[in-house]
Amino acid sequence: MDADSLLLISQQLASLADDLRHRPGNGATPAKEIEGLSLRLIHTRRDLIDTFNDMQDRAVYSIDALDCGAHSNNSEAQSRSQPAALKRGVRFRVVYDPLVFEHEEFTRAMLEAVRQGEQARVSTNVTTRILIRDREEFIIHSTPHSGAEHLAVQMTSPVLAPFINDAFAKVWDNALQVSNRKFESGTLLEDDEVQILRLLAAGQKDESVARALGVSVRTVQRKIQNLQRNFGAASRFQLGAISAQHLIVEN
């Protein structure tokens, strides 16, 4: 299961919740319970921010999150609850899409969170925003093109929890590992990795890249494979396109 599968599940659950909410006789309740599944549609930005903070306030062990970089103008740069949660020992792991670096305010907030103890990685394989509290409670955002009236779904499900946590783990494991020093400096890649991406974007072959770097073709191929895995690219061409599209490699 990947992030796209999570998004599909959330849309299906939201549809179910919306159907139940509109059925006669159900009444207006904050959540619906179906065989251990509890879910609630979030319709307003204020409700979303409050729910986001509340989940972090209640976190005991961990917060895991995917951040696709798409934020509204009135989004909080850093959650007001995160610093306190970090201080009491809650582990934060967040995978960011490179789009987050296009917004100066959110970049500063991310760097501050890293300084406070957040573990952060970067991946282009993040298609939505997800928050996971203690591996048991979830907020999964809707995407703008989904046509949904709600902004997000808040849910708990003993059945779905292992699948959602496994999906996050796969994205996390394949994301670009960036040290705190690199995050703070804004240098996400080593110099040779930057050069490889530039040469790939220019259409150079492995042999040409190896000559330019003064290393073996095998070394270049190994680095390209690592970069493809980190960025979720299926090919060398896609890797070059991703790096150019998301401005990871500056000219």
Secondary structure, 3 states (H helix, E strand, C coil): CCHHHHHHHHHHHHHHHHHHHHCCCCCCCCCEEECCEEEEEECCHHHHHHHHHHHHHHCCCEEEEEECCCCCCCCCCCCCCHHHHHHCCCEEEEEECHHHHHCHHHHHHHHHHHHHCCEEEECCCCCCCEEEECCCEEEEECCHHHCCCCCEEEEECCCCHHHHHHHHHHHHHHCEECCHHHHHHCCCCCHHHHHHHHHHHCCCCHHHHHHHHCCCHHHHHHHHHHHHHHHCCCCHHHHHHHHHHCCCCCC
